[in-house]
Amino acid sequence: MIIPDHLIHPINSLQQNMFINAPTISQTAALKCWDDDTIAELETHVENYRKSRSIILAELAKIPEIDKKNIAPADGGCKY
């Protein structure tokens, strides 16, 4: 960057602040995560994971070599 000498310190100060703060686009995207439509979309993914987990657990239970006492469902798909 080519700037006059008297602007070096102010420009450096601004530039340093830009590097230590999250970019505006990231902050805007993070806020979008709390919109109702975004949460609804995420809930559909959680439901898909819940269904997949049920299928996997049911299929594991059919394998005779697997001790059923050692199969524990993950709680990540549970809704609290």
DRENVOKE-358599 format. One record per residue: residue number from 0; x, y, z of N, C-alpha, C, CB in turn; residue in one letter. Coordinates in steps of 0.001 Angstrom, whole numbers. Glycine has a CB too. Layout:
// DRENVOKE-358599
<site><n>NUM</n><n_px>X</n_px><n_py>Y</n_py><n_pz>Z</n_pz><ca_px>X</ca_px><ca_py>Y</ca_py><ca_pz>Z</ca_pz><c_px>X</c_px><c_py>Y</c_py><c_pz>Z</c_pz><cb_px>X</cb_px><cb_py>Y</cb_py><cb_pz>Z</cb_pz><res>A</res></site>
...
// end
This chain:
// DRENVOKE-358599
<site><n>0</n><n_px>849</n_px><n_py>-1168</n_py><n_pz>0</n_pz><ca_px>0</ca_px><ca_py>0</ca_py><ca_pz>0</ca_pz><c_px>897</c_px><c_py>1233</c_py><c_pz>0</c_pz><cb_px>-967</cb_px><cb_py>-3</cb_py><cb_pz>1221</cb_pz><res>M</res></site>
<site><n>1</n><n_px>567</n_px><n_py>2181</n_py><n_pz>-815</n_pz><ca_px>1321</ca_px><ca_py>3427</ca_py><ca_pz>-874</ca_pz><c_px>458</c_px><c_py>4518</c_py><c_pz>-263</c_pz><cb_px>1734</cb_px><cb_py>3782</cb_py><cb_pz>-2344</cb_pz><res>I</res></site>
<site><n>2</n><n_px>939</n_px><n_py>5056</n_py><n_pz>854</n_pz><ca_px>202</ca_px><ca_py>6114</ca_py><ca_pz>1547</ca_pz><c_px>1196</c_px><c_py>7160</c_py><c_pz>2040</c_pz><cb_px>-636</cb_px><cb_py>5535</cb_py><cb_pz>2737</cb_pz><res>I</res></site>
<site><n>3</n><n_px>718</n_px><n_py>8359</n_py><n_pz>2333</n_pz><ca_px>1608</ca_px><ca_py>9388</ca_py><ca_pz>2890</ca_pz><c_px>2100</c_px><c_py>8965</c_py><c_pz>4281</c_pz><cb_px>878</cb_px><cb_py>10762</cb_py><cb_pz>2969</cb_pz><res>P</res></site>
<site><n>4</n><n_px>3271</n_px><n_py>9420</n_py><n_pz>4614</n_pz><ca_px>3881</ca_px><ca_py>9051</ca_py><ca_pz>5898</ca_pz><c_px>2987</c_px><c_py>9363</c_py><c_pz>7098</c_pz><cb_px>5201</cb_px><cb_py>9769</cb_py><cb_pz>6060</cb_pz><res>D</res></site>
<site><n>5</n><n_px>2261</n_px><n_py>10467</n_py><n_pz>7069</n_pz><ca_px>1451</ca_px><ca_py>10852</ca_py><ca_pz>8231</ca_pz><c_px>233</c_px><c_py>9931</c_py><c_pz>8425</c_pz><cb_px>982</cb_px><cb_py>12303</cb_py><cb_pz>8078</cb_pz><res>H</res></site>
<site><n>6</n><n_px>-70</n_px><n_py>9078</n_py><n_pz>7456</n_pz><ca_px>-1194</ca_px><ca_py>8156</ca_py><ca_pz>7579</ca_pz><c_px>-772</c_px><c_py>6722</c_py><c_pz>7927</c_pz><cb_px>-1975</cb_px><cb_py>8149</cb_py><cb_pz>6295</cb_pz><res>L</res></site>
<site><n>7</n><n_px>510</n_px><n_py>6489</n_py><n_pz>8025</n_pz><ca_px>991</ca_px><ca_py>5124</ca_py><ca_pz>8296</ca_pz><c_px>430</c_px><c_py>4592</c_py><c_pz>9620</c_pz><cb_px>2537</cb_px><cb_py>5095</cb_py><cb_pz>8330</cb_pz><res>I</res></site>
<site><n>8</n><n_px>559</n_px><n_py>5361</n_py><n_pz>10694</n_pz><ca_px>82</ca_px><ca_py>4876</ca_py><ca_pz>11999</ca_pz><c_px>-1442</c_px><c_py>4678</c_py><c_pz>12019</c_pz><cb_px>491</cb_px><cb_py>5860</cb_py><cb_pz>13104</cb_pz><res>H</res></site>
<site><n>9</n><n_px>-2234</n_px><n_py>5656</n_py><n_pz>11552</n_pz><ca_px>-3695</ca_px><ca_py>5430</ca_py><ca_pz>11550</ca_pz><c_px>-4117</c_px><c_py>4238</c_py><c_pz>10683</c_pz><cb_px>-4410</cb_px><cb_py>6684</cb_py><cb_pz>11058</cb_pz><res>P</res></site>
<site><n>10</n><n_px>-3497</n_px><n_py>4073</n_py><n_pz>9545</n_pz><ca_px>-3848</ca_px><ca_py>2947</ca_py><ca_pz>8670</ca_pz><c_px>-3444</c_px><c_py>1633</c_py><c_pz>9324</c_pz><cb_px>-3167</cb_px><cb_py>3091</cb_py><cb_pz>7284</cb_pz><res>I</res></site>
<site><n>11</n><n_px>-2272</n_px><n_py>1584</n_py><n_pz>9951</n_pz><ca_px>-1848</ca_px><ca_py>375</ca_py><ca_pz>10657</ca_pz><c_px>-2824</c_px><c_py>27</c_py><c_pz>11781</c_pz><cb_px>-431</cb_px><cb_py>555</cb_py><cb_pz>11223</cb_pz><res>N</res></site>
<site><n>12</n><n_px>-3305</n_px><n_py>1045</n_py><n_pz>12490</n_pz><ca_px>-4264</ca_px><ca_py>806</ca_py><ca_pz>13576</ca_pz><c_px>-5563</c_px><c_py>217</c_py><c_pz>13025</c_pz><cb_px>-4556</cb_px><cb_py>2119</cb_py><cb_pz>14341</cb_pz><res>S</res></site>
<site><n>13</n><n_px>-6070</n_px><n_py>784</n_py><n_pz>11948</n_pz><ca_px>-7283</ca_px><ca_py>249</ca_py><ca_pz>11341</ca_pz><c_px>-7074</c_px><c_py>-1166</c_py><c_pz>10837</c_pz><cb_px>-7742</cb_px><cb_py>1139</cb_py><cb_pz>10203</cb_pz><res>L</res></site>
<site><n>14</n><n_px>-5959</n_px><n_py>-1394</n_py><n_pz>10197</n_pz><ca_px>-5672</ca_px><ca_py>-2722</ca_py><ca_pz>9633</ca_pz><c_px>-5577</c_px><c_py>-3777</c_py><c_pz>10739</c_pz><cb_px>-4358</cb_px><cb_py>-2690</cb_py><cb_pz>8818</cb_pz><res>Q</res></site>
<site><n>15</n><n_px>-4935</n_px><n_py>-3440</n_py><n_pz>11846</n_pz><ca_px>-4815</ca_px><ca_py>-4400</ca_py><ca_pz>12950</ca_pz><c_px>-6190</c_px><c_py>-4754</c_py><c_pz>13513</c_pz><cb_px>-3916</cb_px><cb_py>-3830</cb_py><cb_pz>14067</cb_pz><res>Q</res></site>
<site><n>16</n><n_px>-7081</n_px><n_py>-3771</n_py><n_pz>13625</n_pz><ca_px>-8427</ca_px><ca_py>-4041</ca_py><ca_pz>14128</ca_pz><c_px>-9210</c_px><c_py>-4935</c_py><c_pz>13184</c_pz><cb_px>-9179</cb_px><cb_py>-2742</cb_py><cb_pz>14345</cb_pz><res>N</res></site>
<site><n>17</n><n_px>-8973</n_px><n_py>-4791</n_py><n_pz>11897</n_pz><ca_px>-9672</ca_px><ca_py>-5642</ca_py><ca_pz>10941</ca_pz><c_px>-9219</c_px><c_py>-7092</c_py><c_pz>11067</c_pz><cb_px>-9443</cb_px><cb_py>-5141</cb_py><cb_pz>9515</cb_pz><res>M</res></site>
<site><n>18</n><n_px>-7991</n_px><n_py>-7321</n_py><n_pz>11442</n_pz><ca_px>-7481</ca_px><ca_py>-8682</ca_py><ca_pz>11566</ca_pz><c_px>-7907</c_px><c_py>-9361</c_py><c_pz>12857</c_pz><cb_px>-5985</cb_px><cb_py>-8673</cb_py><cb_pz>11478</cb_pz><res>F</res></site>
<site><n>19</n><n_px>-8180</n_px><n_py>-8607</n_py><n_pz>13907</n_pz><ca_px>-8526</ca_px><ca_py>-9240</ca_py><ca_pz>15185</ca_pz><c_px>-10030</c_px><c_py>-9415</c_py><c_pz>15363</c_pz><cb_px>-7975</cb_px><cb_py>-8421</cb_py><cb_pz>16334</cb_pz><res>I</res></site>
<site><n>20</n><n_px>-10827</n_px><n_py>-8797</n_py><n_pz>14512</n_pz><ca_px>-12287</ca_px><ca_py>-8914</ca_py><ca_pz>14613</ca_pz><c_px>-12817</c_px><c_py>-9893</c_py><c_pz>13570</c_pz><cb_px>-12959</cb_px><cb_py>-7533</cb_py><cb_pz>14437</cb_pz><res>N</res></site>
<site><n>21</n><n_px>-13921</n_px><n_py>-10523</n_py><n_pz>13918</n_pz><ca_px>-14579</ca_px><ca_py>-11395</ca_py><ca_pz>12940</ca_pz><c_px>-15103</c_px><c_py>-10525</c_py><c_pz>11804</c_pz><cb_px>-15742</cb_px><cb_py>-12225</cb_py><cb_pz>13598</cb_pz><res>A</res></site>
<site><n>22</n><n_px>-14942</n_px><n_py>-10969</n_py><n_pz>10554</n_pz><ca_px>-15457</ca_px><ca_py>-10192</ca_py><ca_pz>9429</ca_pz><c_px>-16977</c_px><c_py>-10024</c_py><c_pz>9510</c_pz><cb_px>-15074</cb_px><cb_py>-10862</cb_py><cb_pz>8110</cb_pz><res>P</res></site>
<site><n>23</n><n_px>-17454</n_px><n_py>-8945</n_py><n_pz>8969</n_pz><ca_px>-18888</ca_px><ca_py>-8644</ca_py><ca_pz>9000</ca_pz><c_px>-19705</c_px><c_py>-9785</c_py><c_pz>8414</c_pz><cb_px>-19178</cb_px><cb_py>-7352</cb_py><cb_pz>8238</cb_pz><res>T</res></site>
<site><n>24</n><n_px>-19238</n_px><n_py>-10357</n_py><n_pz>7315</n_pz><ca_px>-20006</ca_px><ca_py>-11426</ca_py><ca_pz>6678</ca_pz><c_px>-20139</c_px><c_py>-12638</c_py><c_pz>7612</c_pz><cb_px>-19338</cb_px><cb_py>-11846</cb_py><cb_pz>5352</cb_pz><res>I</res></site>
<site><n>25</n><n_px>-19118</n_px><n_py>-12924</n_py><n_pz>8388</n_pz><ca_px>-19189</ca_px><ca_py>-14040</ca_py><ca_pz>9346</ca_pz><c_px>-20176</c_px><c_py>-13724</c_py><c_pz>10468</c_pz><cb_px>-17789</cb_px><cb_py>-14339</cb_py><cb_pz>9938</cb_pz><res>S</res></site>
<site><n>26</n><n_px>-20178</n_px><n_py>-12485</n_py><n_pz>10914</n_pz><ca_px>-21102</ca_px><ca_py>-12101</ca_py><ca_pz>11973</ca_pz><c_px>-22546</c_px><c_py>-12157</c_py><c_pz>11469</c_pz><cb_px>-20769</cb_px><cb_py>-10690</cb_py><cb_pz>12494</cb_pz><res>Q</res></site>
<site><n>27</n><n_px>-22772</n_px><n_py>-11717</n_py><n_pz>10249</n_pz><ca_px>-24108</ca_px><ca_py>-11763</ca_py><ca_pz>9663</ca_pz><c_px>-24569</c_px><c_py>-13205</c_py><c_pz>9486</c_pz><cb_px>-24130</cb_px><cb_py>-11029</cb_py><cb_pz>8315</cb_pz><res>T</res></site>
<site><n>28</n><n_px>-23678</n_px><n_py>-14062</n_py><n_pz>9020</n_pz><ca_px>-24017</ca_px><ca_py>-15480</ca_py><ca_pz>8852</ca_pz><c_px>-24331</c_px><c_py>-16118</c_py><c_pz>10204</c_pz><cb_px>-22860</cb_px><cb_py>-16238</cb_py><cb_pz>8159</cb_pz><res>A</res></site>
<site><n>29</n><n_px>-23577</n_px><n_py>-15764</n_py><n_pz>11232</n_pz><ca_px>-23827</ca_px><ca_py>-16322</ca_py><ca_pz>12563</ca_pz><c_px>-25208</c_px><c_py>-15912</c_py><c_pz>13077</c_pz><cb_px>-22737</cb_px><cb_py>-15865</cb_py><cb_pz>13550</cb_pz><res>A</res></site>
<site><n>30</n><n_px>-25604</n_px><n_py>-14691</n_py><n_pz>12819</n_pz><ca_px>-26939</ca_px><ca_py>-14250</ca_py><ca_pz>13249</ca_pz><c_px>-28039</c_px><c_py>-15011</c_py><c_pz>12522</c_pz><cb_px>-27106</cb_px><cb_py>-12746</cb_py><cb_pz>13011</cb_pz><res>L</res></site>
<site><n>31</n><n_px>-27807</n_px><n_py>-15361</n_py><n_pz>11276</n_pz><ca_px>-28789</ca_px><ca_py>-16109</ca_py><ca_pz>10483</ca_pz><c_px>-29086</c_px><c_py>-17468</c_py><c_pz>11128</c_pz><cb_px>-28277</cb_px><cb_py>-16306</cb_py><cb_pz>9036</cb_pz><res>K</res></site>
<site><n>32</n><n_px>-28133</n_px><n_py>-18007</n_py><n_pz>11860</n_pz><ca_px>-28317</ca_px><ca_py>-19314</ca_py><ca_pz>12510</ca_pz><c_px>-29488</c_px><c_py>-19320</c_py><c_pz>13481</c_pz><cb_px>-27050</cb_px><cb_py>-19714</cb_py><cb_pz>13246</cb_pz><res>C</res></site>
<site><n>33</n><n_px>-29879</n_px><n_py>-18169</n_py><n_pz>13990</n_pz><ca_px>-30948</ca_px><ca_py>-18106</ca_py><ca_pz>14990</ca_pz><c_px>-32309</c_px><c_py>-17802</c_py><c_pz>14383</c_pz><cb_px>-30621</cb_px><cb_py>-17065</cb_py><cb_pz>16026</cb_pz><res>W</res></site>
<site><n>34</n><n_px>-32384</n_px><n_py>-17638</n_py><n_pz>13054</n_pz><ca_px>-33678</ca_px><ca_py>-17409</ca_py><ca_pz>12411</ca_pz><c_px>-34524</c_px><c_py>-18675</c_py><c_pz>12465</c_pz><cb_px>-33490</cb_px><cb_py>-16951</cb_py><cb_pz>10949</cb_pz><res>D</res></site>
<site><n>35</n><n_px>-35824</n_px><n_py>-18498</n_py><n_pz>12533</n_pz><ca_px>-36741</ca_px><ca_py>-19640</ca_py><ca_pz>12635</ca_pz><c_px>-36613</c_px><c_py>-20601</c_py><c_pz>11459</c_pz><cb_px>-38171</cb_px><cb_py>-19149</cb_py><cb_pz>12730</cb_pz><res>D</res></site>
<site><n>36</n><n_px>-36449</n_px><n_py>-20065</n_py><n_pz>10248</n_pz><ca_px>-36347</ca_px><ca_py>-20950</ca_py><ca_pz>9091</ca_pz><c_px>-35051</c_px><c_py>-21751</c_py><c_pz>9100</c_pz><cb_px>-36445</cb_px><cb_py>-20146</cb_py><cb_pz>7809</cb_pz><res>D</res></site>
<site><n>37</n><n_px>-33988</n_px><n_py>-21167</n_py><n_pz>9619</n_pz><ca_px>-32715</ca_px><ca_py>-21889</ca_py><ca_pz>9719</ca_pz><c_px>-32820</c_px><c_py>-23008</c_py><c_pz>10750</c_pz><cb_px>-31565</cb_px><cb_py>-20924</cb_py><cb_pz>10092</cb_pz><res>T</res></site>
<site><n>38</n><n_px>-33417</n_px><n_py>-22709</n_py><n_pz>11886</n_pz><ca_px>-33589</ca_px><ca_py>-23725</ca_py><ca_pz>12935</ca_pz><c_px>-34484</c_px><c_py>-24851</c_py><c_pz>12437</c_pz><cb_px>-34187</cb_px><cb_py>-23095</cb_py><cb_pz>14218</cb_pz><res>I</res></site>
<site><n>39</n><n_px>-35527</n_px><n_py>-24507</n_py><n_pz>11691</n_pz><ca_px>-36410</ca_px><ca_py>-25539</ca_py><ca_pz>11136</ca_pz><c_px>-35642</c_px><c_py>-26449</c_py><c_pz>10182</c_pz><cb_px>-37606</cb_px><cb_py>-24895</cb_py><cb_pz>10406</cb_pz><res>A</res></site>
<site><n>40</n><n_px>-34794</n_px><n_py>-25865</n_py><n_pz>9363</n_pz><ca_px>-33971</ca_px><ca_py>-26665</ca_py><ca_pz>8442</ca_pz><c_px>-33051</c_px><c_py>-27596</c_py><c_pz>9213</c_pz><cb_px>-33142</cb_px><cb_py>-25752</cb_py><cb_pz>7520</cb_pz><res>E</res></site>
<site><n>41</n><n_px>-32429</n_px><n_py>-27092</n_py><n_pz>10254</n_pz><ca_px>-31525</ca_px><ca_py>-27920</ca_py><ca_pz>11058</ca_pz><c_px>-32280</c_px><c_py>-29050</c_py><c_pz>11754</c_pz><cb_px>-30797</cb_px><cb_py>-27058</cb_py><cb_pz>12098</cb_pz><res>L</res></site>
<site><n>42</n><n_px>-33499</n_px><n_py>-28775</n_py><n_pz>12191</n_pz><ca_px>-34305</ca_px><ca_py>-29815</ca_py><ca_pz>12848</ca_pz><c_px>-34614</c_px><c_py>-30962</c_py><c_pz>11887</c_pz><cb_px>-35617</cb_px><cb_py>-29216</cb_py><cb_pz>13389</cb_pz><res>E</res></site>
<site><n>43</n><n_px>-34772</n_px><n_py>-30669</n_py><n_pz>10595</n_pz><ca_px>-34996</ca_px><ca_py>-31755</ca_py><ca_pz>9632</ca_pz><c_px>-33760</c_px><c_py>-32638</c_py><c_pz>9539</c_pz><cb_px>-35355</cb_px><cb_py>-31187</cb_py><cb_pz>8238</cb_pz><res>T</res></site>
<site><n>44</n><n_px>-32580</n_px><n_py>-32034</n_py><n_pz>9639</n_pz><ca_px>-31347</ca_px><ca_py>-32829</ca_py><ca_pz>9624</ca_pz><c_px>-31244</c_px><c_py>-33691</c_py><c_pz>10877</c_pz><cb_px>-30114</cb_px><cb_py>-31912</cb_py><cb_pz>9509</cb_pz><res>H</res></site>
<site><n>45</n><n_px>-31613</n_px><n_py>-33116</n_py><n_pz>12025</n_pz><ca_px>-31589</ca_px><ca_py>-33876</ca_py><ca_pz>13282</ca_pz><c_px>-32536</c_px><c_py>-35066</c_py><c_pz>13186</c_pz><cb_px>-31978</cb_px><cb_py>-32973</cb_py><cb_pz>14485</cb_pz><res>V</res></site>
<site><n>46</n><n_px>-33714</n_px><n_py>-34864</n_py><n_pz>12603</n_pz><ca_px>-34671</ca_px><ca_py>-35961</ca_py><ca_pz>12441</ca_pz><c_px>-34104</c_px><c_py>-37047</c_py><c_pz>11534</c_pz><cb_px>-35997</cb_px><cb_py>-35438</cb_py><cb_pz>11870</cb_pz><res>E</res></site>
<site><n>47</n><n_px>-33424</n_px><n_py>-36652</n_py><n_pz>10474</n_pz><ca_px>-32789</ca_px><ca_py>-37641</ca_py><ca_pz>9581</ca_pz><c_px>-31716</c_px><c_py>-38440</c_py><c_pz>10316</c_pz><cb_px>-32169</cb_px><cb_py>-36941</cb_py><cb_pz>8355</cb_pz><res>N</res></site>
<site><n>48</n><n_px>-30928</n_px><n_py>-37754</n_py><n_pz>11153</n_pz><ca_px>-29911</ca_px><ca_py>-38468</ca_py><ca_pz>11941</ca_pz><c_px>-30578</c_px><c_py>-39431</c_py><c_pz>12918</c_pz><cb_px>-29007</cb_px><cb_py>-37468</cb_py><cb_pz>12708</cb_pz><res>Y</res></site>
<site><n>49</n><n_px>-31700</n_px><n_py>-39010</n_py><n_pz>13509</n_pz><ca_px>-32430</ca_px><ca_py>-39867</ca_py><ca_pz>14456</ca_pz><c_px>-32916</c_px><c_py>-41138</c_py><c_pz>13762</c_pz><cb_px>-33629</cb_px><cb_py>-39104</cb_py><cb_pz>15071</cb_pz><res>R</res></site>
<site><n>50</n><n_px>-33463</n_px><n_py>-40986</n_py><n_pz>12552</n_pz><ca_px>-33933</ca_px><ca_py>-42149</ca_py><ca_pz>11794</ca_pz><c_px>-32781</c_px><c_py>-43072</c_py><c_pz>11428</c_pz><cb_px>-34664</cb_px><cb_py>-41701</cb_py><cb_pz>10528</cb_pz><res>K</res></site>
<site><n>51</n><n_px>-31676</n_px><n_py>-42479</n_py><n_pz>10981</n_pz><ca_px>-30507</ca_px><ca_py>-43295</ca_py><ca_pz>10625</ca_pz><c_px>-29988</c_px><c_py>-44064</c_py><c_pz>11831</c_pz><cb_px>-29391</cb_px><cb_py>-42413</cb_py><cb_pz>10048</cb_pz><res>S</res></site>
<site><n>52</n><n_px>-29953</n_px><n_py>-43394</n_py><n_pz>12985</n_pz><ca_px>-29489</ca_px><ca_py>-44045</ca_py><ca_pz>14213</ca_pz><c_px>-30371</c_px><c_py>-45234</c_py><c_pz>14549</c_pz><cb_px>-29473</cb_px><cb_py>-43051</cb_py><cb_pz>15383</cb_pz><res>R</res></site>
<site><n>53</n><n_px>-31678</n_px><n_py>-45071</n_py><n_pz>14410</n_pz><ca_px>-32602</ca_px><ca_py>-46169</ca_py><ca_pz>14712</ca_pz><c_px>-32378</c_px><c_py>-47355</c_py><c_pz>13781</c_pz><cb_px>-34052</cb_px><cb_py>-45689</cb_py><cb_pz>14605</cb_pz><res>S</res></site>
<site><n>54</n><n_px>-32173</n_px><n_py>-47070</n_py><n_pz>12517</n_pz><ca_px>-31913</ca_px><ca_py>-48144</ca_py><ca_pz>11543</ca_pz><c_px>-30621</c_px><c_py>-48870</c_py><c_pz>11877</c_pz><cb_px>-31842</cb_px><cb_py>-47577</cb_py><cb_pz>10111</cb_pz><res>I</res></site>
<site><n>55</n><n_px>-29590</n_px><n_py>-48123</n_py><n_pz>12168</n_pz><ca_px>-28283</ca_px><ca_py>-48734</ca_py><ca_pz>12485</ca_pz><c_px>-28380</c_px><c_py>-49591</c_py><c_pz>13734</c_pz><cb_px>-27203</cb_px><cb_py>-47649</cb_py><cb_pz>12677</cb_pz><res>I</res></site>
<site><n>56</n><n_px>-29043</n_px><n_py>-49076</n_py><n_pz>14773</n_pz><ca_px>-29169</ca_px><ca_py>-49850</ca_py><ca_pz>16011</ca_pz><c_px>-29987</c_px><c_py>-51122</c_py><c_pz>15789</c_pz><cb_px>-29816</cb_px><cb_py>-48995</cb_py><cb_pz>17110</cb_pz><res>L</res></site>
<site><n>57</n><n_px>-31022</n_px><n_py>-51021</n_py><n_pz>14980</n_pz><ca_px>-31844</ca_px><ca_py>-52203</ca_py><ca_pz>14689</ca_pz><c_px>-31028</c_px><c_py>-53246</c_py><c_pz>13931</c_pz><cb_px>-33098</cb_px><cb_py>-51808</cb_py><cb_pz>13873</cb_pz><res>A</res></site>
<site><n>58</n><n_px>-30230</n_px><n_py>-52809</n_py><n_pz>12991</n_pz><ca_px>-29414</ca_px><ca_py>-53738</ca_py><ca_pz>12208</ca_pz><c_px>-28296</c_px><c_py>-54346</c_py><c_pz>13057</c_pz><cb_px>-28818</cb_px><cb_py>-53022</cb_py><cb_pz>10987</cb_pz><res>E</res></site>
<site><n>59</n><n_px>-27699</n_px><n_py>-53544</n_py><n_pz>13933</n_pz><ca_px>-26658</ca_px><ca_py>-54081</ca_py><ca_pz>14823</ca_pz><c_px>-27235</c_px><c_py>-55147</c_py><c_pz>15746</c_pz><cb_px>-26018</cb_px><cb_py>-52950</cb_py><cb_pz>15657</cb_pz><res>L</res></site>
<site><n>60</n><n_px>-28455</n_px><n_py>-54955</n_py><n_pz>16180</n_pz><ca_px>-29102</ca_px><ca_py>-55913</ca_py><ca_pz>17081</ca_pz><c_px>-29320</c_px><c_py>-57265</c_py><c_pz>16402</c_pz><cb_px>-30440</cb_px><cb_py>-55355</cb_py><cb_pz>17571</cb_pz><res>A</res></site>
<site><n>61</n><n_px>-29346</n_px><n_py>-57295</n_py><n_pz>15088</n_pz><ca_px>-29544</ca_px><ca_py>-58544</ca_py><ca_pz>14354</ca_pz><c_px>-28264</c_px><c_py>-59362</c_py><c_pz>14193</c_pz><cb_px>-30116</cb_px><cb_py>-58246</cb_py><cb_pz>12997</cb_pz><res>K</res></site>
<site><n>62</n><n_px>-27125</n_px><n_py>-58765</n_py><n_pz>14499</n_pz><ca_px>-25844</ca_px><ca_py>-59467</ca_py><ca_pz>14327</ca_pz><c_px>-25557</c_px><c_py>-60271</c_py><c_pz>15593</c_pz><cb_px>-24673</cb_px><cb_py>-58457</cb_py><cb_pz>14028</cb_pz><res>I</res></site>
<site><n>63</n><n_px>-25522</n_px><n_py>-61615</n_py><n_pz>15466</n_pz><ca_px>-25371</ca_px><ca_py>-62448</ca_py><ca_pz>16670</ca_pz><c_px>-24025</c_px><c_py>-62276</c_py><c_pz>17370</c_pz><cb_px>-25552</cb_px><cb_py>-63896</cb_py><cb_pz>16307</cb_pz><res>P</res></site>
<site><n>64</n><n_px>-22991</n_px><n_py>-61893</n_py><n_pz>16633</n_pz><ca_px>-21659</ca_px><ca_py>-61755</ca_py><ca_pz>17250</ca_pz><c_px>-21528</c_px><c_py>-60494</c_py><c_pz>18109</c_pz><cb_px>-20589</cb_px><cb_py>-61739</cb_py><cb_pz>16168</cb_pz><res>E</res></site>
<site><n>65</n><n_px>-22470</n_px><n_py>-59621</n_py><n_pz>18026</n_pz><ca_px>-22394</ca_px><ca_py>-58372</ca_py><ca_pz>18800</ca_pz><c_px>-23192</c_px><c_py>-58539</c_py><c_pz>20088</c_pz><cb_px>-22933</cb_px><cb_py>-57155</cb_py><cb_pz>17970</cb_pz><res>I</res></site>
<site><n>66</n><n_px>-22521</n_px><n_py>-58254</n_py><n_pz>21202</n_pz><ca_px>-23167</ca_px><ca_py>-58323</ca_py><ca_pz>22513</ca_pz><c_px>-24104</c_px><c_py>-57124</c_py><c_pz>22659</c_pz><cb_px>-22106</cb_px><cb_py>-58351</cb_py><cb_pz>23669</cb_pz><res>D</res></site>
<site><n>67</n><n_px>-25380</n_px><n_py>-57371</n_py><n_pz>22754</n_pz><ca_px>-26400</ca_px><ca_py>-56313</ca_py><ca_pz>22789</ca_pz><c_px>-26215</c_px><c_py>-55373</c_py><c_pz>23986</c_pz><cb_px>-27796</cb_px><cb_py>-56936</cb_py><cb_pz>22835</cb_pz><res>K</res></site>
<site><n>68</n><n_px>-25582</n_px><n_py>-55876</n_py><n_pz>25047</n_pz><ca_px>-25363</ca_px><ca_py>-55025</ca_py><ca_pz>26218</ca_pz><c_px>-24334</c_px><c_py>-53938</c_py><c_pz>25934</c_pz><cb_px>-24913</cb_px><cb_py>-55869</cb_py><cb_pz>27408</cb_pz><res>K</res></site>
<site><n>69</n><n_px>-23518</n_px><n_py>-54127</n_py><n_pz>24891</n_pz><ca_px>-22476</ca_px><ca_py>-53154</ca_py><ca_pz>24577</ca_pz><c_px>-22908</c_px><c_py>-52137</c_py><c_pz>23520</c_pz><cb_px>-21237</cb_px><cb_py>-53872</cb_py><cb_pz>24107</cb_pz><res>N</res></site>
<site><n>70</n><n_px>-24157</n_px><n_py>-52197</n_py><n_pz>23093</n_pz><ca_px>-24653</ca_px><ca_py>-51227</ca_py><ca_pz>22120</ca_pz><c_px>-25377</c_px><c_py>-50124</c_py><c_pz>22875</c_pz><cb_px>-25595</cb_px><cb_py>-51901</cb_py><cb_pz>21068</cb_pz><res>I</res></site>
<site><n>71</n><n_px>-24842</n_px><n_py>-48930</n_py><n_pz>22790</n_pz><ca_px>-25466</ca_px><ca_py>-47785</ca_py><ca_pz>23454</ca_pz><c_px>-25760</c_px><c_py>-46728</c_py><c_pz>22399</c_pz><cb_px>-24550</cb_px><cb_py>-47209</cb_py><cb_pz>24592</cb_pz><res>A</res></site>
<site><n>72</n><n_px>-27009</n_px><n_py>-46323</n_py><n_pz>22285</n_pz><ca_px>-27331</ca_px><ca_py>-45295</ca_py><ca_pz>21288</ca_pz><c_px>-26699</c_px><c_py>-43955</c_py><c_pz>21659</c_pz><cb_px>-28857</cb_px><cb_py>-45138</cb_py><cb_pz>21151</cb_pz><res>P</res></site>
<site><n>73</n><n_px>-26222</n_px><n_py>-43257</n_py><n_pz>20650</n_pz><ca_px>-25691</ca_px><ca_py>-41908</ca_py><ca_pz>20879</ca_pz><c_px>-26858</c_px><c_py>-40981</c_py><c_pz>21192</c_pz><cb_px>-24880</cb_px><cb_py>-41391</cb_py><cb_pz>19634</cb_pz><res>A</res></site>
<site><n>74</n><n_px>-26639</n_px><n_py>-40007</n_py><n_pz>22038</n_pz><ca_px>-27707</ca_px><ca_py>-39090</ca_py><ca_pz>22424</ca_pz><c_px>-27746</c_px><c_py>-37844</c_py><c_pz>21541</c_pz><cb_px>-27540</cb_px><cb_py>-38685</cb_py><cb_pz>23875</cb_pz><res>D</res></site>
<site><n>75</n><n_px>-26870</n_px><n_py>-37742</n_py><n_pz>20563</n_pz><ca_px>-26805</ca_px><ca_py>-36543</ca_py><ca_pz>19727</ca_pz><c_px>-28080</c_px><c_py>-36268</c_py><c_pz>18969</c_pz><cb_px>-25682</cb_px><cb_py>-36660</cb_py><cb_pz>18761</cb_pz><res>G</res></site>
<site><n>76</n><n_px>-28860</n_px><n_py>-37302</n_py><n_pz>18656</n_pz><ca_px>-30094</ca_px><ca_py>-37091</ca_py><ca_pz>17917</ca_pz><c_px>-31302</c_px><c_py>-36902</c_py><c_pz>18802</c_pz><cb_px>-30332</cb_px><cb_py>-38229</cb_py><cb_pz>17007</cb_pz><res>G</res></site>
<site><n>77</n><n_px>-31110</n_px><n_py>-36932</n_py><n_pz>20098</n_pz><ca_px>-32254</ca_px><ca_py>-36793</ca_py><ca_pz>21006</ca_pz><c_px>-32663</c_px><c_py>-35335</c_py><c_pz>21109</c_pz><cb_px>-31919</cb_px><cb_py>-37355</cb_py><cb_pz>22405</cb_pz><res>C</res></site>
<site><n>78</n><n_px>-33916</n_px><n_py>-35121</n_py><n_pz>21277</n_pz><ca_px>-34435</ca_px><ca_py>-33765</ca_py><ca_pz>21440</ca_pz><c_px>-34772</c_px><c_py>-33570</c_py><c_pz>22906</c_pz><cb_px>-35688</cb_px><cb_py>-33511</cb_py><cb_pz>20534</cb_pz><res>K</res></site>
<site><n>79</n><n_px>-34220</n_px><n_py>-32539</n_py><n_pz>23504</n_pz><ca_px>-34441</ca_px><ca_py>-32287</ca_py><ca_pz>24927</ca_pz><c_px>-35388</c_px><c_py>-31142</c_py><c_pz>25126</c_pz><cb_px>-33135</cb_px><cb_py>-32004</cb_py><cb_pz>25636</cb_pz><res>Y</res></site>
// end
